[in-house]
Amino acid sequence: MKSLSIIRKVDHLGRIVIPIELRETMKLPEGQPLEFFTEDENIILRSYKIREACVITGEITPDNFELSNGMFVSPSGAEIILEEVKQGFRM
């Protein structure tokens, strides 16, 4: 993890301001949704990319893959689809 030596305080409503330099570097436009994660004592922010969310489960994982029609599917979503297709052919 890289330190940027930038410190911000949390205001009385729990908000912090992400510095413009960081927003520009990370290409975070105004209104960009962010996901929050915790790891030990760290808070991790990640751009939430709804377009890459699995159409079946809604998951966003690094293992999601894009189908030929532009939709994304997670590994667990692919398993659900596979089972439904198998059941459809058993009828």
C-alpha positions, 0 to 999 in steps of 0.5 A, spaced: 500 500 500 502 506 497 502 512 502 500 519 499 502 523 505 495 526 505 491 527 511 483 529 512 479 529 518 472 526 518 467 531 519 461 531 524 456 527 519 462 522 517 464 525 511 471 526 508 473 529 502 478 525 497 483 530 494 483 532 487 489 529 485 487 523 487 480 523 484 484 525 477 489 520 478 484 514 479 479 517 474 474 518 479 468 523 476 463 526 480 458 522 482 462 515 482 459 510 486 465 507 491 465 500 495 467 500 502 471 494 504 475 493 511 481 489 512 484 489 519 484 496 521 484 499 514 478 502 510 479 500 502 475 504 497 474 501 490 470 504 484 464 500 483 463 499 476 455 497 476 457 495 468 461 489 470 456 486 476 454 479 474 447 479 471 445 473 475 448 474 482 450 482 482 457 480 484 463 484 482 469 480 482 476 480 478 473 473 476 467 476 472 467 475 465 464 478 459 459 474 455 458 476 447 452 480 448 456 485 453 453 482 460 458 480 465 457 473 469 461 471 475 463 464 476 458 463 481 453 466 476 455 461 471 454 455 475 447 457 476 446 458 469 449 451 467 445 448 472 438 451 469 440 449 462 442 442 465 435 442 468 432 445 462 434 439 457 432 434 462 425 435 461 
